[in-house]
Amino acid sequence: MMVWLWACIGILVLMIVALLVKIHILQKCAGEIAEAFADRLSTDTNTLIDISGRDRYMCHLADVVNVQLRRLRVQRNRFRRGDAELKNAVTNISHDLRTPLTAICGYLDLLEKEEKSENAERYIGIIRNRSEMLIRLTEELFRYSVILAGENHTPWEPVDLNRALEESVAAFYTALSERNITPRIRMPEEKVIRILDGSALSRIFSNLLQNAVKYSGGDLEITLSGTGEIVFANTAPGLDEIQLGRLFDRFFTVESARKSTGLGLAIARDLAERMGGSISAEYGEDRLRICICFPDSPVLTGDGGGTGKTV
């Protein structure tokens, strides 16, 4: 009797051990599938998922996932081709529009020299205003399509954020003065250095300053911190949460924008993200805060501490 009892116990122990081994193999295969699936989604590769175990259910699961990966790869390639074709089409269209628009403006110049009635004068003024707006939109659309196509091969280099910010603000002195805006600039004494595309950074600052000119209620405060965070803050009465959430959308404008194409902030966001940065907007107490941040590089960035200065 004891022999049979010990035999049953031994069989149960072997079954439990076999079950534990089976569970371990299943867990290992599931982990391999999950890790490989995440890797295939994040990388552009034709390699399929392969597992070390030979459990038929897990192998079937891997096969099913591979089928979906093949379909996803086909759709991804189709999307990339279509996206590239669309970008090229936008670039070509915006480029081709320049010639007729230039001709229109030229004929308007000739027409303004002719004798005309008061109504004709008014109509010509409207046509010129719309033509200039269309020219700006075409130029901005062309630049945006070039940025999206990734055709800018300017090498990255160490950029002094302090100096780049000061130069950008100085370039907007006339535009700010016309709006009676005296910017307050705060930045650390130490240089804040980042490895960036200098021309792209200047474009970002330019677009943010243009945004301030369009929306500001008469003030502008710019703060650069040692961590590489730059904040543009200004009074923006009338802005609501819905408009705030769409500020970085392409072609979105608010009623207070003056002759805006709605591409400036979208371009700024795209350029910032391409250089590993981030950009966001906050609104509260009638003040708009746009924050752009470039992550710190321990090797290339100097000490961000110390006293600050106000310009």
C-alpha positions in Angstrom: 0.0 0.0 0.0 2.8 2.4 0.9 4.5 1.6 -2.3 1.5 2.6 -4.4 1.1 5.8 -2.3 4.7 6.8 -2.9 4.3 5.9 -6.5 1.3 8.2 -6.8 3.1 11.0 -5.0 6.1 10.6 -7.4 3.8 10.7 -10.4 2.1 13.9 -9.0 5.5 15.5 -8.4 6.6 14.7 -11.9 3.4 16.1 -13.3 3.8 19.3 -11.3 7.4 19.7 -12.4 6.4 19.0 -16.1 3.6 21.6 -15.7 5.9 24.2 -14.2 8.4 23.6 -17.1 5.6 23.9 -19.6 4.4 27.2 -18.0 8.0 28.5 -18.0 8.3 27.7 -21.7 5.0 29.4 -22.5 6.0 32.5 -20.5 9.4 32.6 -22.3 7.7 32.2 -25.7 5.1 34.9 -24.9 7.9 37.2 -23.8 9.8 36.6 -27.0 6.8 37.3 -29.1 6.0 40.5 -27.2 9.6 41.8 -27.4 10.0 40.8 -31.1 6.6 42.4 -31.9 7.6 45.7 -30.3 10.9 45.6 -32.1 9.3 45.0 -35.5 6.9 47.9 -35.0 9.8 50.3 -34.0 12.2 49.3 -36.8 12.0 49.1 -40.5 12.9 45.4 -41.1 11.5 42.4 -43.0 12.6 40.0 -40.3 9.6 38.0 -38.9 9.1 36.8 -35.4 10.8 33.6 -34.4 10.6 31.8 -31.0 12.8 29.3 -29.3 10.0 27.1 -28.0 8.2 24.5 -30.1 4.8 24.7 -28.4 2.3 24.4 -31.2 -0.1 27.0 -29.7 2.7 29.6 -29.3 4.0 28.8 -32.7 0.6 29.3 -34.1 0.3 32.6 -32.3 3.7 33.7 -33.7 2.5 32.8 -37.2 -0.7 34.8 -36.8 1.3 37.8 -35.6 3.7 37.4 -38.6 0.8 37.5 -41.0 -0.5 40.7 -39.5 3.1 42.1 -39.6 3.3 41.4 -43.3 0.0 43.2 -43.9 1.1 46.1 -41.7 4.4 46.3 -43.7 2.5 46.5 -47.0 0.2 49.2 -45.6 3.2 51.1 -44.2 5.0 51.1 -47.5 1.9 52.1 -49.3 1.4 55.0 -46.9 5.0 56.1 -47.3 4.8 56.1 -51.1 1.5 58.0 -51.0 2.9 60.5 -48.4 6.0 61.1 -50.4 3.9 61.6 -53.6 1.6 64.0 -51.7 4.5 66.0 -50.4 6.1 66.2 -53.8 2.8 67.3 -55.3 2.4 70.0 -52.7 5.9 71.2 -53.3 5.5 71.3 -57.0 2.1 73.0 -56.9 3.2 75.7 -54.4 6.3 76.2 -56.6 4.2 76.5 -59.8 1.9 79.0 -58.3 4.7 81.5 -57.9 4.8 82.4 -61.6 1.1 83.3 -62.1 1.0 85.1 -58.7 4.0 87.2 -59.7 2.3 88.0 -63.0 -0.9 89.1 -61.2 1.0 91.4 -58.9 2.9 92.9 -61.9 -0.3 93.6 -63.7 -1.8 95.1 -60.6 1.2 97.5 -60.4 0.5 98.6 -64.0 -3.2 98.9 -63.4 -2.7 101.2 -60.4 -1.0 103.7 -62.7 -4.1 103.9 -64.9 -7.0 106.3 -64.3 -9.8 104.5 -62.4 -12.9 105.1 -60.5 -13.2 105.0 -56.7 -14.8 101.6 -56.8 -12.1 100.3 -59.2 -9.5 101.6 -56.7 -11.2 99.7 -53.9 -11.5 96.5 -55.9 -7.9 96.7 -56.9 -6.9 97.1 -53.2 -8.9 94.0 -52.3 -7.3 92.0 -55.1 -3.8 93.1 -54.1 -4.5 92.2 -50.5 -5.7 88.7 -51.4 -2.9 88.2 -53.8 -0.3 89.1 -51.2 -2.0 86.7 -48.8 -1.9 84.0 -51.3 1.8 84.6 -52.0 2.6 84.3 -48.3 0.6 81.1 -48.0 2.3 79.7 -51.1 5.7 80.5 -49.8 4.9 79.1 -46.4 3.4 76.0 -47.9 6.5 75.5 -50.1 8.8 75.8 -47.1 6.6 73.5 -45.0 6.5 70.8 -47.7 10.3 71.0 -48.0 10.7 70.6 -44.2 8.3 67.6 -44.2 10.2 66.0 -47.1 13.4 66.2 -45.0 15.4 68.0 -47.7 17.4 70.1 -45.3 20.8 68.5 -44.9 22.3 71.3 -42.8 24.8 69.6 -40.4 24.1 69.9 -36.6 26.6 71.8 -34.6 27.0 73.3 -31.1 24.6 76.2 -30.9 24.6 79.0 -28.2 20.9 79.3 -27.3 21.6 82.6 -25.6 23.0 84.2 -28.7 20.6 82.6 -31.1 17.7 84.0 -29.0 19.1 87.5 -28.8 19.7 87.6 -32.6 16.2 86.5 -33.3 14.6 89.1 -31.1 16.9 91.8 -32.6 15.7 90.8 -36.1 12.1 91.4 -35.0 12.8 94.8 -33.4 10.9 96.7 -36.0 7.8 94.3 -36.0 7.7 94.4 -32.2 8.0 98.2 -32.1 5.2 98.6 -34.6 3.0 96.8 -32.1 4.4 98.8 -29.2 5.8 95.6 -27.7 9.0 95.8 -25.5 10.1 92.3 -24.9 11.6 91.3 -21.6 14.3 88.6 -22.0 15.7 86.6 -19.1 18.5 84.1 -19.5 21.4 82.7 -17.4 24.8 84.2 -17.5 26.3 80.9 -18.6 26.0 79.8 -22.2 23.4 77.1 -22.9 24.9 75.0 -25.6 23.0 72.3 -27.6 23.8 70.3 -30.7 21.2 71.5 -33.1 20.6 72.7 -36.7 21.2 76.5 -36.3 19.1 77.5 -39.2 16.2 75.4 -38.0 16.5 76.9 -34.5 16.4 80.4 -35.9 13.3 79.4 -37.9 11.6 78.2 -34.7 12.4 81.4 -32.8 11.2 83.4 -35.8 7.9 81.6 -36.0 7.3 82.0 -32.2 8.1 85.7 -32.4 5.7 86.0 -35.4 3.1 84.3 -33.3 3.7 86.8 -30.4 3.3 89.7 -32.9 0.0 88.3 -34.1 -1.6 87.4 -30.7 0.1 89.5 -28.1 -2.0 92.0 -26.2 1.0 94.4 -26.0 3.6 92.5 -24.0 6.1 89.7 -24.4 8.3 87.9 -21.9 11.0 85.4 -23.0 12.8 83.2 -20.5 15.7 80.9 -21.2 16.7 78.5 -18.4 19.9 76.6 -18.0 18.0 73.4 -18.7 17.4 74.4 -22.3 13.8 75.4 -21.8 12.7 78.6 -23.6 9.3 80.1 -22.7 7.5 82.8 -24.8 4.7 84.3 -22.7 2.3 87.1 -23.6 -1.1 88.4 -22.9 -3.6 86.9 -25.4 -7.2 87.9 -24.5 -10.0 86.0 -26.1 -8.1 82.7 -26.6 -10.0 79.6 -25.3 -9.1 76.0 -24.5 -10.3 74.7 -27.9 -8.2 77.2 -29.8 -5.2 76.4 -27.5 -5.5 72.7 -28.3 -5.3 73.5 -32.1 -2.5 76.1 -32.1 0.0 73.6 -33.6 -2.5 72.3 -36.2 -1.7 73.0 -39.8 -3.6 75.9 -41.3 -5.4 76.7 -38.0 -5.8 80.4 -37.3 -7.8 82.4 -34.8 -9.8 85.5 -35.6 -7.3 87.8 -34.0 -4.5 86.6 -36.3 -3.4 89.1 -38.9 -2.9 87.6 -42.3 -1.8 84.3 -40.8 -1.3 81.2 -42.9 -1.7 78.9 -39.9 1.6 77.1 -40.6 4.1 78.9 -38.3 3.6 76.9 -35.1 3.1 73.6 -37.0 6.5 74.2 -38.6 8.1 75.1 -35.3 6.8 71.9 -33.7 8.0 69.7 -36.6 11.5 71.3 -36.5 11.7 71.0 -32.7 10.7 67.4 -32.7 13.2 66.6 -35.5 16.0 67.9 -33.3 14.9 65.9 -30.3 13.0 68.7 -28.6 9.5 69.3 -27.6 7.0 72.2 -27.8 3.8 72.9 -25.9 1.4 75.6 -25.1 -0.5 76.7 -21.9 -3.1 79.3 -21.3 -4.4 80.8 -18.1 -5.4 84.2 -16.8 -5.4 85.6 -20.4 -1.7 84.7 -20.8 -0.4 82.3 -23.5 2.8 80.4 -22.7 4.6 78.5 -25.4 7.4 76.4 -24.1 10.1 74.8 -26.2 12.7 72.5 -24.6 15.8 70.8 -25.9 17.1 68.0 -23.6 20.3 68.5 -21.8 23.5 67.0 -23.1 25.9 66.3 -20.2 29.0 66.5 -22.4 28.1 69.5 -24.5 26.1 71.7 -22.2 27.6 74.0 -19.7 26.4 74.5 -16.2 22.9 75.9 -16.2 23.1 77.3 -12.7 24.3 80.6 -11.4 22.8 84.0 -11.5 20.6 85.2 -14.4 20.4 88.4 -16.2 17.5 90.4 -17.6 17.7 92.2 -20.9 
